[in-house]
Amino acid sequence: MDSWFNWLVDLFVVFLLIVGVRLFQGPKGARAGNLINAFALLAAFLLVLYRYKILSPGIVIAALLIG
């Protein structure tokens, strides 16, 4: 069950990214698309930190600076 849940969460994040990119087609949807993509990327970042149990602030800050 845990692997199914992880798979569904990943699929939802990818779906949000696709929806956000699709909203970039017009100027009216660009702001919403940008916010949706920012949320999806933040969710993906937090999922990686949670799944691999990267809880050390030093490692997170170093990775953000390198990235």
C-alpha positions in Angstrom: 0.0 0.0 0.0 2.8 2.4 0.8 4.3 2.0 -2.6 0.9 2.7 -4.2 0.5 5.8 -2.1 3.9 7.1 -3.1 3.2 6.4 -6.7 -0.1 8.3 -6.5 1.5 11.3 -4.8 4.2 11.4 -7.5 1.6 11.1 -10.2 -0.3 14.0 -8.6 2.8 16.2 -8.5 3.6 15.5 -12.2 -0.1 16.2 -13.0 0.2 19.6 -11.3 3.4 20.4 -13.3 1.7 19.5 -16.6 -1.3 21.6 -15.7 0.9 24.5 -14.7 2.8 24.4 -18.0 -0.4 24.2 -20.0 -1.6 27.4 -18.3 1.5 29.2 -19.7 -0.2 29.3 -23.1 -2.0 32.5 -22.5 -1.3 35.7 -20.5 -4.3 35.2 -18.3 -3.3 31.8 -17.1 0.4 32.5 -16.8 0.2 33.7 -13.2 -1.9 30.7 -12.1 0.5 28.4 -14.0 3.5 29.9 -12.3 1.9 29.5 -8.8 0.9 25.9 -9.6 4.3 25.0 -10.8 6.0 26.6 -7.8 3.8 24.6 -5.5 4.4 21.4 -7.4 8.2 21.9 -7.3 8.1 22.7 -3.6 6.0 19.5 -3.0 8.5 17.5 -5.0 11.4 19.0 -3.0 9.7 18.2 0.3 8.9 14.7 -0.8 12.5 14.0 -1.6 13.6 15.3 1.8 11.0 13.2 3.6 11.5 10.0 1.7 15.3 10.0 2.0 15.1 11.3 5.5 17.4 14.3 4.8 16.6 16.3 7.9 20.0 18.0 8.5 19.6 21.7 7.8 23.3 21.9 6.8 22.8 19.4 4.0 19.6 21.1 2.8 21.2 24.5 2.7 24.3 23.2 0.9 22.1 21.5 -1.7 20.1 24.6 -2.2 23.2 26.8 -2.6 24.7 24.3 -5.1 21.5 24.0 -7.1 
